């Protein structure tokens, strides 16, 4: 049930009568000041509990083609204030209800000489500020091209930051923890070593950017509702400690093509003196439009397994044949080429995964490498690679689907576009209809490689529009989307909840590509997950990758207890048990937690949090009295002490605790864990050891 409390006050001004404006959060702790400076340029500043968080910062947009830019020479022609308060229910989520409560200030600016109009709309929540540019329909501003957005975020000091370098084509980095003043030097090295050729700046970082001040204030910069606009990076002026927006350019170097009426995404600033507030915030979702899908009954959270990890590690292959020359010369009948003995997506192996999923209560099985094209798919800038409907000879679509259906298991489709976006779009209707015809209701899409048309990249306006097109087209076919290598999410899953997951960050696969930092998963919820859930693919039990592939010496930098905890701390309605069935069968007592853990929640409580160090979360299963707790730890061993006061008073629960053993070590002894049970109530307290890259997971079931 939704409830609304709305009030509106309108002030008009034909000069700078209303130049200085103030906006407070509903609880009064955050305060924004807005004004025009002496040049008629819009500026704002932000304070929290009377301490300045963002110093006076300028706003505006630089236009192309020698047009007078939307930067200065403005006057305030109108201001509007309102308060909004509602409660809405997400289709899936961390909680069953979300409160959307903010105070709003909309400032209409008219530019002298040109009479062009823009609106700066500010929304202040208890946890932060969101603002955007709006371009109303008007005769003096219809079409324009953005050369650069000039939004500033002026810092008050040399904060500690958790960041990844600016890159137009990938977000798949380990995070660096450093002072702001160190970004230039560290980013230059990172760009030399890693950043794609289109990486933009040695002082650029990507959002969501997490920071902590020396006084213990937590600040997060991001964006919300990225629609028909280029993704925002941040360029850092380390002399003046100012971040400035840097939009992703297209092949021509342009940052965006706008036709009025239109608006930018929201620029967001979250602030708190408690890190848990950042994790619990729903501000990003609240800045997106309500659900646009009338009937959402077909959108369901999914727990799945799949033929994937063995290919990521090199144990199996995506390609059906090693006869690359035959493929390059145009073979059309794969039954006439010699098959690859390591091809993963074969009928026998897929049925093994279906059997495993059915036996242990999983919803679906993902199969990658089932369709023709994998022999020559990467690095050749080919427009046509996959048609998304033609299987290899050893994958019988109809037979596999019938087998899965008989076992009560869904099949999950995989579409790798190889970055050839035009090819994917021309095949999309046929591919989605193929899914419908064969009982698939979810697809993992991929965009590995350089984007075609050539010169485009993964995050500019053109490709952002493609991702949105694919999402909305999928909704027409009642298909859920899990997009990999796509632009980082910005809360659009509220409007289109069929976006049940994204990758868009360094996921578990990198543990097979040399490993990730031990504290990586203590940073992601403060950064990547601010915009929406991640298909992180947790649940790895065999940490020594050489046991799967003797030629791969990678190591998963995690303990088994840490892997279990990820199902709680890395929120997603889409959760994979990513390891091989035979590895789970070696540790069935620990695997029980993955079987038991929920993927949809009524309530979430953040018990402990410190970016880069530790996160502890408790979640109550949807329409159940069961609770689950997860703790992931960073680089230093610690004792986690928590209260169970989130449990219902007067009731007793059985706690099954999966924890690091005393001698657990993520490098040398990662499979050392203990499982204990005890009776607990809301008055109980627990103290548990978390080793480096370790943690614990707890199942709490009510005693009836």
Secondary structure, DSSP 8 states (H G I E B T S, - for coil): ------EEEEEE-SSSTT-SEEEE-TTSSEEEEEEE-TTS-EEEEEEETTEEEEEEEE--EEESTT---BTS-EEEEEEEEEEEEEEE--SSSSSS-EEEEEEEEEEEEEETTT--EEEEEEEEETTEEEEEEEE--BTTBSEEEEEEE--EEE-SS--EEEE-B--SS------EEEEGGGHHHHHHHHHHHT--TT---TTEEESSEEEE-TTS-EEEEEEE---SS--EEEEEETTTTEEEEEE---TTS--EEEESSEE--EEEEEEESSHHHHHH--HHHHTS-----S--TT---EEEEEETHHHHTTSSBS-SBS-HHHHHTT---GGGS-B-TTBS--HHHHHHHHHHHHHHT-SEEEE-S-BTTGGG-SSS--S----SS-B-TT--HHHHHHHHHHTT-EEEEEEE-TTBHHHHHHHHHHHHHHHHHTT--EEEEE--SS-BSTT--SSSHHHHHHHHHHHHHHHHTT-EEEESSS----SGGGT-TTEEEE--S--GGGGGTT---TTGGGTGGGTGGGSS-B---------BGGGT-TT---B--S-HHHHHHHHHHS--SEEE--S-HHHHHHTHHHHHHHHH--SSEEEEEEEEEETTTEEEEEEEETTSS-EEEEEEE-SS-EEEEEE-TTS-TT--EEEEEEEE-TT-BTTTBTT-EEEEEEEE-TT-EEEEEE-TT-EEEEEEEE--
